[in-house]
Amino acid sequence: MIFDQLSLARQLEIVFKELHHELSELSSGTIFVQIRNNVIGKFGVRHLPFEGIDGKVEPKGAGLSDIQQRSFQKMALDALKYKTSWTHGEISFDFTVRQSKLCASVQFESNYNMSNLLIRKSN
C-alpha cells in the first residue's frame, strides 16, 4: 500500500484501527500522529501506565468502549477540517473518560524548515 496516495483522513482511520486494542485498555492518554508531506509516519499513544494516591496504586479501570472509540475517531476526522496549509507537523488527540463520558481535545503542531524557505526565496 502506498500511503502518499491515501488521504490524511484515510490514514487516520488506519491509525485508529491499529490502536483499537490498546485504546480498549486505556481510559486516558494522548494519540499522536507525526506528519511529513501529508503522510503519517510515526504514531502511537502516550499514557500513564498506572496512577496512585498516597503510594497506593489504583486498579486499572475499563478502557474506551467500541462506541467511544468510534466517536473519538469521528471527532479526530472532523478535526482535520481545521488543519490549514501546513504539510509537516504533529497532531495530538488528548482523551479521558469522566463519569462514563469521553472528553477529548486536539492540538496541531506545524513544522517548517528555514533552509527550504531560503532555497525557495533565492530562486
KOLKE-802520 format. One record per atom (N, C-alpha, C): residue number from 1; residue in three letters; atom name; x, z, y. Coordinates in nm, 2 decimals. Each point is the difference from the previous one (the first is absolute). Example, Ala and Ser with C-alpha at 12.3 -4.5 7.8 and 13.67 -1.06 7.14 Angstrom:
residues 2
ATOM  nr rest atom   east     up  north
ATOM   1  ala    N   1.32   0.78  -0.57
ATOM   1  ala   CA  -0.09   0.00   0.12
ATOM   1  ala    C   0.09   0.00   0.12
ATOM   2  ser    N  -0.04  -0.07   0.11
ATOM   2  ser   CA   0.09   0.00   0.11
ATOM   2  ser    C  -0.08   0.08   0.11
//
This chain:
residues 123
ATOM  nr rest atom   east     up  north
ATOM   1  met    N   0.08   0.00  -0.12
ATOM   1  met   CA  -0.08   0.00   0.12
ATOM   1  met    C   0.09   0.00   0.12
ATOM   2  ile    N  -0.03  -0.08   0.10
ATOM   2  ile   CA   0.08  -0.01   0.12
ATOM   2  ile    C  -0.08   0.07   0.11
ATOM   3  phe    N   0.06   0.12   0.04
ATOM   3  phe   CA  -0.07   0.09   0.09
ATOM   3  phe    C  -0.01  -0.06   0.14
ATOM   4  asp    N   0.09  -0.08   0.05
ATOM   4  asp   CA  -0.01  -0.05   0.13
ATOM   4  asp    C  -0.11  -0.10   0.02
ATOM   5  gln    N  -0.07  -0.04  -0.11
ATOM   5  gln   CA  -0.11  -0.09   0.00
ATOM   5  gln    C  -0.13   0.08   0.00
ATOM   6  leu    N   0.01   0.13  -0.02
ATOM   6  leu   CA  -0.12   0.09   0.00
ATOM   6  leu    C  -0.02   0.06   0.14
ATOM   7  ser    N  -0.13   0.01   0.04
ATOM   7  ser   CA  -0.03   0.06   0.12
ATOM   7  ser    C   0.04   0.15   0.00
ATOM   8  leu    N   0.03   0.06   0.11
ATOM   8  leu   CA   0.03   0.14   0.01
ATOM   8  leu    C  -0.11   0.09  -0.06
ATOM   9  ala    N  -0.12  -0.04   0.02
ATOM   9  ala   CA  -0.11   0.07  -0.06
ATOM   9  ala    C   0.00   0.00  -0.15
ATOM  10  arg    N   0.03  -0.12  -0.06
ATOM  10  arg   CA   0.01  -0.01  -0.15
ATOM  10  arg    C   0.11   0.08  -0.05
ATOM  11  gln    N   0.12   0.00   0.07
ATOM  11  gln   CA   0.11   0.08  -0.04
ATOM  11  gln    C  -0.04   0.15   0.00
ATOM  12  leu    N  -0.07   0.04   0.10
ATOM  12  leu   CA  -0.04   0.14   0.01
ATOM  12  leu    C  -0.10   0.04  -0.11
ATOM  13  glu    N  -0.08  -0.09  -0.04
ATOM  13  glu   CA  -0.09   0.03  -0.12
ATOM  13  glu    C   0.09   0.02  -0.12
ATOM  14  ile    N   0.10  -0.08  -0.02
ATOM  14  ile   CA   0.09   0.02  -0.11
ATOM  14  ile    C   0.07   0.14   0.00
ATOM  15  val    N   0.04   0.04   0.12
ATOM  15  val   CA   0.06   0.13   0.02
ATOM  15  val    C  -0.09   0.11  -0.05
ATOM  16  phe    N  -0.13  -0.01   0.05
ATOM  16  phe   CA  -0.10   0.11  -0.04
ATOM  16  phe    C  -0.02  -0.01  -0.15
ATOM  17  lys    N   0.00  -0.11  -0.06
ATOM  17  lys   CA  -0.02  -0.01  -0.15
ATOM  17  lys    C   0.11   0.06  -0.07
ATOM  18  glu    N   0.12  -0.02   0.05
ATOM  18  glu   CA   0.12   0.06  -0.07
ATOM  18  glu    C   0.01   0.15   0.02
ATOM  19  leu    N  -0.05   0.05   0.11
ATOM  19  leu   CA   0.00   0.14   0.03
ATOM  19  leu    C  -0.12   0.08  -0.05
ATOM  20  his    N  -0.09  -0.07  -0.07
ATOM  20  his   CA  -0.13   0.06  -0.04
ATOM  20  his    C   0.02   0.13  -0.08
ATOM  21  his    N   0.08  -0.01  -0.10
ATOM  21  his   CA   0.02   0.12  -0.09
ATOM  21  his    C   0.06   0.12   0.08
ATOM  22  glu    N   0.10  -0.03   0.08
ATOM  22  glu   CA   0.07   0.10   0.08
ATOM  22  glu    C  -0.10   0.07   0.10
ATOM  23  leu    N  -0.08  -0.09   0.07
ATOM  23  leu   CA  -0.10   0.06   0.09
ATOM  23  leu    C  -0.11   0.08  -0.07
ATOM  24  ser    N  -0.03  -0.03  -0.12
ATOM  24  ser   CA  -0.10   0.08  -0.08
ATOM  24  ser    C   0.05   0.14  -0.02
ATOM  25  glu    N   0.13   0.03   0.02
ATOM  25  glu   CA   0.05   0.13  -0.02
ATOM  25  glu    C   0.04   0.07   0.13
ATOM  26  leu    N  -0.03  -0.06   0.12
ATOM  26  leu   CA   0.04   0.05   0.12
ATOM  26  leu    C  -0.12   0.02   0.09
ATOM  27  ser    N   0.00   0.11   0.08
ATOM  27  ser   CA  -0.11   0.03   0.09
ATOM  27  ser    C   0.05  -0.02   0.15
ATOM  28  ser    N   0.13  -0.02   0.01
ATOM  28  ser   CA   0.05  -0.03   0.14
ATOM  28  ser    C   0.14  -0.07  -0.01
ATOM  29  gly    N   0.03  -0.07   0.10
ATOM  29  gly   CA   0.13  -0.06   0.01
ATOM  29  gly    C   0.00  -0.12   0.09
ATOM  30  thr    N   0.10  -0.08  -0.01
ATOM  30  thr   CA   0.02  -0.12   0.09
ATOM  30  thr    C   0.04  -0.12  -0.08
ATOM  31  ile    N  -0.08  -0.10   0.00
ATOM  31  ile   CA   0.04  -0.13  -0.06
ATOM  31  ile    C   0.07  -0.08   0.11
ATOM  32  phe    N   0.12  -0.05  -0.04
ATOM  32  phe   CA   0.08  -0.08   0.10
ATOM  32  phe    C   0.02  -0.14  -0.06
ATOM  33  val    N   0.00  -0.10   0.09
ATOM  33  val   CA   0.04  -0.13  -0.04
ATOM  33  val    C   0.10  -0.05   0.10
ATOM  34  gln    N   0.11  -0.05  -0.05
ATOM  34  gln   CA   0.10  -0.06   0.09
ATOM  34  gln    C  -0.01  -0.15   0.00
ATOM  35  ile    N  -0.01  -0.06   0.12
ATOM  35  ile   CA  -0.03  -0.14   0.01
ATOM  35  ile    C   0.12  -0.07   0.07
ATOM  36  arg    N   0.03  -0.12  -0.06
ATOM  36  arg   CA   0.10  -0.09   0.06
ATOM  36  arg    C  -0.05  -0.14  -0.01
ATOM  37  asn    N  -0.01  -0.07   0.11
ATOM  37  asn   CA  -0.05  -0.13   0.00
ATOM  37  asn    C  -0.14  -0.01  -0.06
ATOM  38  asn    N  -0.08   0.10   0.03
ATOM  38  asn   CA  -0.14   0.02  -0.04
ATOM  38  asn    C  -0.01   0.00  -0.16
ATOM  39  val    N   0.10   0.05  -0.06
ATOM  39  val   CA   0.00   0.02  -0.15
ATOM  39  val    C   0.04   0.15  -0.02
ATOM  40  ile    N  -0.09   0.06  -0.09
ATOM  40  ile   CA   0.03   0.14  -0.03
ATOM  40  ile    C   0.11   0.00  -0.10
ATOM  41  gly    N   0.10   0.08   0.03
ATOM  41  gly   CA   0.11   0.02  -0.09
ATOM  41  gly    C  -0.02   0.13  -0.07
ATOM  42  lys    N   0.07   0.10   0.05
ATOM  42  lys   CA  -0.01   0.14  -0.05
ATOM  42  lys    C  -0.13   0.06   0.04
ATOM  43  phe    N  -0.06   0.08  -0.09
ATOM  43  phe   CA  -0.12   0.07   0.03
ATOM  43  phe    C   0.00   0.12  -0.10
ATOM  44  gly    N  -0.09   0.10   0.04
ATOM  44  gly   CA  -0.01   0.12  -0.09
ATOM  44  gly    C  -0.08   0.11   0.07
ATOM  45  val    N   0.01   0.12  -0.05
ATOM  45  val   CA  -0.07   0.11   0.05
ATOM  45  val    C   0.09   0.12   0.03
ATOM  46  arg    N  -0.01   0.05   0.11
ATOM  46  arg   CA   0.07   0.13   0.04
ATOM  46  arg    C  -0.10   0.11  -0.02
ATOM  47  his    N   0.04   0.10  -0.07
ATOM  47  his   CA  -0.09   0.12  -0.02
ATOM  47  his    C   0.08   0.12  -0.03
ATOM  48  leu    N  -0.07   0.11   0.02
ATOM  48  leu   CA   0.06   0.13  -0.04
ATOM  48  leu    C  -0.04   0.02  -0.15
ATOM  49  pro    N   0.10   0.03  -0.09
ATOM  49  pro   CA  -0.04   0.02  -0.14
ATOM  49  pro    C  -0.08   0.12  -0.03
ATOM  50  phe    N   0.01   0.10   0.09
ATOM  50  phe   CA  -0.08   0.12  -0.02
ATOM  50  phe    C   0.01   0.08   0.14
ATOM  51  glu    N  -0.10   0.09   0.01
ATOM  51  glu   CA  -0.01   0.08   0.12
ATOM  51  glu    C  -0.01   0.15  -0.04
ATOM  52  gly    N   0.05   0.08   0.07
ATOM  52  gly   CA  -0.01   0.14  -0.03
ATOM  52  gly    C  -0.02   0.09   0.12
ATOM  53  ile    N  -0.06   0.12  -0.02
ATOM  53  ile   CA  -0.02   0.09   0.11
ATOM  53  ile    C   0.05   0.14  -0.05
ATOM  54  asp    N   0.08   0.06   0.08
ATOM  54  asp   CA   0.07   0.13  -0.03
ATOM  54  asp    C   0.07  -0.01  -0.14
ATOM  55  gly    N   0.07  -0.11  -0.02
ATOM  55  gly   CA   0.08  -0.01  -0.12
ATOM  55  gly    C  -0.08  -0.04  -0.13
ATOM  56  lys    N  -0.13  -0.02   0.02
ATOM  56  lys   CA  -0.09  -0.03  -0.12
ATOM  56  lys    C  -0.04  -0.15   0.01
ATOM  57  val    N   0.03  -0.07  -0.11
ATOM  57  val   CA  -0.04  -0.14  -0.01
ATOM  57  val    C  -0.14  -0.01  -0.04
ATOM  58  glu    N  -0.08  -0.07   0.08
ATOM  58  glu   CA  -0.14  -0.03  -0.03
ATOM  58  glu    C  -0.01  -0.11  -0.10
ATOM  59  pro    N  -0.10   0.01  -0.09
ATOM  59  pro   CA  -0.02  -0.11  -0.10
ATOM  59  pro    C  -0.04  -0.13   0.07
ATOM  60  lys    N   0.05  -0.10  -0.05
ATOM  60  lys   CA  -0.03  -0.14   0.05
ATOM  60  lys    C  -0.15  -0.03   0.00
ATOM  61  gly    N  -0.05  -0.04   0.11
ATOM  61  gly   CA  -0.14  -0.04   0.00
ATOM  61  gly    C  -0.02  -0.14  -0.05
ATOM  62  ala    N  -0.12  -0.04  -0.01
ATOM  62  ala   CA  -0.03  -0.14  -0.04
ATOM  62  ala    C   0.05  -0.10   0.10
ATOM  63  gly    N   0.04  -0.11  -0.05
ATOM  63  gly   CA   0.04  -0.11   0.09
ATOM  63  gly    C  -0.11  -0.08   0.05
ATOM  64  leu    N   0.03  -0.12   0.06
ATOM  64  leu   CA  -0.10  -0.09   0.05
ATOM  64  leu    C  -0.09  -0.06  -0.11
ATOM  65  ser    N  -0.13   0.01   0.01
ATOM  65  ser   CA  -0.09  -0.07  -0.09
ATOM  65  ser    C   0.01  -0.15   0.01
ATOM  66  asp    N  -0.06  -0.07  -0.09
ATOM  66  asp   CA   0.00  -0.15   0.01
ATOM  66  asp    C  -0.08  -0.04   0.13
ATOM  67  ile    N  -0.10   0.07   0.03
ATOM  67  ile   CA  -0.08  -0.03   0.12
ATOM  67  ile    C   0.08   0.02   0.13
ATOM  68  gln    N   0.07   0.11   0.00
ATOM  68  gln   CA   0.09   0.04   0.11
ATOM  68  gln    C   0.11  -0.11   0.02
ATOM  69  gln    N   0.06  -0.04  -0.12
ATOM  69  gln   CA   0.10  -0.10   0.01
ATOM  69  gln    C  -0.05  -0.13   0.05
ATOM  70  arg    N  -0.11  -0.04  -0.04
ATOM  70  arg   CA  -0.06  -0.13   0.05
ATOM  70  arg    C  -0.03   0.01   0.15
ATOM  71  ser    N  -0.05   0.12   0.05
ATOM  71  ser   CA  -0.03   0.02   0.14
ATOM  71  ser    C   0.13   0.00   0.08
ATOM  72  phe    N   0.11   0.06  -0.06
ATOM  72  phe   CA   0.13   0.01   0.07
ATOM  72  phe    C   0.06  -0.14   0.01
ATOM  73  gln    N  -0.01  -0.08  -0.11
ATOM  73  gln   CA   0.05  -0.14   0.00
ATOM  73  gln    C  -0.08  -0.08   0.11
ATOM  74  lys    N  -0.13   0.01   0.00
ATOM  74  lys   CA  -0.07  -0.07   0.10
ATOM  74  lys    C   0.04   0.03   0.15
ATOM  75  met    N   0.02   0.13   0.02
ATOM  75  met   CA   0.05   0.04   0.13
ATOM  75  met    C   0.14  -0.06   0.03
ATOM  76  ala    N   0.08   0.00  -0.10
ATOM  76  ala   CA   0.14  -0.05   0.02
ATOM  76  ala    C  -0.01  -0.15   0.03
ATOM  77  leu    N  -0.09  -0.07  -0.07
ATOM  77  leu   CA  -0.01  -0.15   0.03
ATOM  77  leu    C  -0.06  -0.02   0.14
ATOM  78  asp    N  -0.10   0.08   0.04
ATOM  78  asp   CA  -0.06  -0.01   0.13
ATOM  78  asp    C   0.11   0.02   0.11
ATOM  79  ala    N   0.09   0.10  -0.03
ATOM  79  ala   CA   0.10   0.03   0.10
ATOM  79  ala    C   0.09  -0.12   0.03
ATOM  80  leu    N   0.02  -0.09  -0.10
ATOM  80  leu   CA   0.08  -0.12   0.03
ATOM  80  leu    C  -0.04  -0.08   0.12
ATOM  81  lys    N  -0.13   0.01   0.03
ATOM  81  lys   CA  -0.05  -0.07   0.12
ATOM  81  lys    C   0.07   0.04   0.13
ATOM  82  tyr    N   0.05   0.12   0.00
ATOM  82  tyr   CA   0.07   0.05   0.12
ATOM  82  tyr    C   0.15  -0.02   0.00
ATOM  83  lys    N   0.05  -0.06  -0.10
ATOM  83  lys   CA   0.14  -0.04   0.00
ATOM  83  lys    C   0.01  -0.13   0.09
ATOM  84  thr    N   0.09   0.01   0.09
ATOM  84  thr   CA   0.01  -0.11   0.10
ATOM  84  thr    C   0.11  -0.10  -0.05
ATOM  85  ser    N   0.07  -0.06   0.08
ATOM  85  ser   CA   0.09  -0.11  -0.03
ATOM  85  ser    C   0.13   0.04  -0.07
ATOM  86  trp    N   0.03   0.12  -0.02
ATOM  86  trp   CA   0.12   0.04  -0.07
ATOM  86  trp    C   0.00  -0.04  -0.15
ATOM  87  thr    N   0.12  -0.03  -0.05
ATOM  87  thr   CA   0.02  -0.05  -0.14
ATOM  87  thr    C   0.08   0.10  -0.08
ATOM  88  his    N   0.08   0.09   0.07
ATOM  88  his   CA   0.08   0.09  -0.07
ATOM  88  his    C  -0.04   0.15   0.04
ATOM  89  gly    N   0.00   0.09  -0.10
ATOM  89  gly   CA  -0.03   0.13   0.03
ATOM  89  gly    C  -0.05   0.08  -0.11
ATOM  90  glu    N  -0.08   0.10   0.02
ATOM  90  glu   CA  -0.06   0.09  -0.10
ATOM  90  glu    C  -0.14   0.04   0.04
ATOM  91  ile    N  -0.08   0.02  -0.10
ATOM  91  ile   CA  -0.14   0.05   0.02
ATOM  91  ile    C  -0.01   0.13  -0.08
ATOM  92  ser    N  -0.04   0.11   0.06
ATOM  92  ser   CA  -0.02   0.12  -0.08
ATOM  92  ser    C  -0.15   0.04   0.00
ATOM  93  phe    N  -0.05   0.03  -0.11
ATOM  93  phe   CA  -0.14   0.04  -0.02
ATOM  93  phe    C   0.00   0.14  -0.04
ATOM  94  asp    N  -0.03   0.10   0.09
ATOM  94  asp   CA   0.00   0.14  -0.04
ATOM  94  asp    C  -0.14   0.03  -0.05
ATOM  95  phe    N  -0.01   0.08  -0.11
ATOM  95  phe   CA  -0.13   0.04  -0.05
ATOM  95  phe    C   0.00   0.14  -0.05
ATOM  96  thr    N  -0.12   0.06   0.00
ATOM  96  thr   CA  -0.02   0.13  -0.05
ATOM  96  thr    C  -0.15   0.02  -0.04
ATOM  97  val    N  -0.03   0.08  -0.09
ATOM  97  val   CA  -0.14   0.03  -0.04
ATOM  97  val    C  -0.03   0.14   0.05
ATOM  98  arg    N  -0.10   0.01   0.09
ATOM  98  arg   CA  -0.05   0.12   0.05
ATOM  98  arg    C  -0.15   0.02  -0.03
ATOM  99  gln    N  -0.03   0.10  -0.07
ATOM  99  gln   CA  -0.14   0.03  -0.04
ATOM  99  gln    C  -0.06  -0.12  -0.06
ATOM 100  ser    N   0.07  -0.06  -0.10
ATOM 100  ser   CA  -0.04  -0.12  -0.08
ATOM 100  ser    C  -0.01  -0.12   0.08
ATOM 101  lys    N   0.05  -0.01   0.13
ATOM 101  lys   CA  -0.01  -0.12   0.08
ATOM 101  lys    C   0.14  -0.05   0.03
ATOM 102  leu    N   0.01  -0.13  -0.02
ATOM 102  leu   CA   0.13  -0.06   0.03
ATOM 102  leu    C   0.02  -0.02   0.15
ATOM 103  cys    N   0.11   0.05   0.05
ATOM 103  cys   CA   0.04  -0.02   0.14
ATOM 103  cys    C   0.13  -0.08   0.00
ATOM 104  ala    N   0.01  -0.10   0.09
ATOM 104  ala   CA   0.11  -0.09   0.00
ATOM 104  ala    C   0.04  -0.04   0.14
ATOM 105  ser    N   0.12  -0.04   0.02
ATOM 105  ser   CA   0.04  -0.06   0.12
ATOM 105  ser    C   0.11  -0.10  -0.03
ATOM 106  val    N   0.03  -0.09   0.10
ATOM 106  val   CA   0.09  -0.11  -0.01
ATOM 106  val    C   0.10   0.01   0.11
ATOM 107  gln    N   0.13  -0.03  -0.03
ATOM 107  gln   CA   0.10  -0.01   0.10
ATOM 107  gln    C   0.08  -0.13  -0.02
ATOM 108  phe    N   0.01  -0.08   0.10
ATOM 108  phe   CA   0.08  -0.12   0.00
ATOM 108  phe    C   0.14   0.02   0.06
ATOM 109  glu    N   0.10  -0.05  -0.06
ATOM 109  glu   CA   0.14   0.00   0.06
ATOM 109  glu    C   0.05  -0.14   0.00
ATOM 110  ser    N   0.02  -0.06   0.12
ATOM 110  ser   CA   0.05  -0.14   0.00
ATOM 110  ser    C   0.15   0.01   0.02
ATOM 111  asn    N   0.07  -0.09  -0.06
ATOM 111  asn   CA   0.15  -0.01   0.01
ATOM 111  asn    C   0.04  -0.13   0.06
ATOM 112  tyr    N   0.10   0.00   0.09
ATOM 112  tyr   CA   0.05  -0.12   0.06
ATOM 112  tyr    C   0.15   0.00  -0.01
ATOM 113  asn    N   0.07  -0.11   0.00
ATOM 113  asn   CA   0.14  -0.01  -0.01
ATOM 113  asn    C   0.06  -0.07   0.12
ATOM 114  met    N   0.08   0.08   0.08
ATOM 114  met   CA   0.05  -0.05   0.13
ATOM 114  met    C   0.08  -0.13  -0.02
ATOM 115  ser    N   0.08  -0.01  -0.11
ATOM 115  ser   CA   0.08  -0.12  -0.02
ATOM 115  ser    C  -0.08  -0.12  -0.01
ATOM 116  asn    N  -0.12   0.01  -0.07
ATOM 116  asn   CA  -0.09  -0.11  -0.01
ATOM 116  asn    C  -0.05  -0.05   0.13
ATOM 117  leu    N  -0.03   0.10   0.09
ATOM 117  leu   CA  -0.05  -0.03   0.13
ATOM 117  leu    C   0.11  -0.07   0.09
ATOM 118  leu    N   0.12   0.04  -0.01
ATOM 118  leu   CA   0.11  -0.05   0.08
ATOM 118  leu    C   0.03  -0.15  -0.05
ATOM 119  ile    N  -0.01  -0.02  -0.13
ATOM 119  ile   CA   0.02  -0.14  -0.05
ATOM 119  ile    C  -0.11  -0.09   0.05
ATOM 120  arg    N  -0.12   0.04  -0.01
ATOM 120  arg   CA  -0.11  -0.08   0.05
ATOM 120  arg    C   0.01  -0.03   0.15
ATOM 121  lys    N   0.04   0.10   0.08
ATOM 121  lys   CA   0.01  -0.01   0.14
ATOM 121  lys    C   0.11  -0.10   0.04
ATOM 122  ser    N   0.11   0.00  -0.08
ATOM 122  ser   CA   0.11  -0.09   0.04
ATOM 122  ser    C  -0.02  -0.15  -0.03
ATOM 123  asn    N  -0.10  -0.03  -0.08
ATOM 123  asn   CA  -0.03  -0.14  -0.04
ATOM 123  asn    C  -0.09  -0.06   0.11
//
